[in-house]
Amino acid sequence: MQLNNSGTEFILLGLTQDPMKQKFVFLVFSIFYVATMVGNILIIVTIKCSRTLGSPMYFFLFYLSLADSCFSTSITPRLIMDAISSKKTISYKECMTQVFALHLFGCMEIFVLILMAFDRYVAICKPLHYPAIMRRQVCIFLVGLAWTGSFIHATAQNILVLRLPFCGSNLIDHYCCDLQPLLKLACMDTYVINLLLVSNSGAICSSSFLFLMISYTVILYSLRNHSAEARKKALATCTSHIIIVILFFGPCIFIYTRPPTTFPIDKMVTVFYTIGTPFLNPLIYTLRNAEVKTAMKKLWYKKIIL
């Protein structure tokens, strides 16, 4: 008998069902989450309060850290609590909310990474036109466009999953609600919905990754005409961006651009872009960026003194 979706409860099986391993998951991912939030909040506050970090690159970095904080918060706390909880149920409404948040902030991260690549392209390849092209109003418009696109994408994903009837098992073999694990529980032919999923999330991930790699290839190629000092500085910035792009998009493409099949490794692959990337972003963007580190030291030194 088909259940009413609004009254359905799901059970998240998490990363493991082993009690000892669950304690390990609780400890490790609690540390990851706290470090993620501290690192991203430090970047957000530093950029917001520092006068020296007013360039478009740091304007976009502010929104990347904001997206990372929200993205991690939509996933990790639930994983942590489920690791030590005997009741691992999630209501239908909570599950749909998590799907929406996962895709809203995940897509926002993709769009911000594209904006950061565009900013570096203009700064390195068209330096004379940079002030005119990357005006404050333009940056605000681009971020607004990114939020709008992310909202449309997340809404489209939710529309797909809201159409699914659930009338069998309610066990989700994952640590979060997403379309792929939910498709396995639907009592209908999900071929068309999976096709729409691939054409939506899969296309966004693949096309964005291709665009970013081409952009950074053009940027790195154009550095041959710059001075050694300028090349070194630009290369350091671009290398950080490329590392993040590979770490984020590799797992995303693996999950969202394939037929409706699941593998045991899926959950660990998902960890890389839902938990790993938000954790690594603050480390990469602060440890490899002298301006951010200097501004952070000045700001927090003043706070301590005052």
Secondary structure, DSSP 8 states (H G I E B T S, - for coil): ----GGG-EEEE--S---HHHHHHHHHHHHHHHHHHHHHHHHHHHHHHH-SS--SHHHHHHHHHHHHHHHHHHTTHHHHHHHHH-S--EEEHHHHHHHHHHHHHHHHHHHHHHHHHHHHHHHHHH-GGGHHHHT-HHHHHHHHHHHHHHHHHHHHHHHHHHHT--B-S--EESSSS--HHHHHTTBSS--HHHHHHHIIIIIHHHHHHHHHHHHHHHHHHHHGGGS-HHHHHHHHHHHHHHHHHHHHHHHHHHHHHSS-S---TTHHHHHHIIIIIHHHHHHHHHHHT-HHHHHHHHHHHHHHHH-
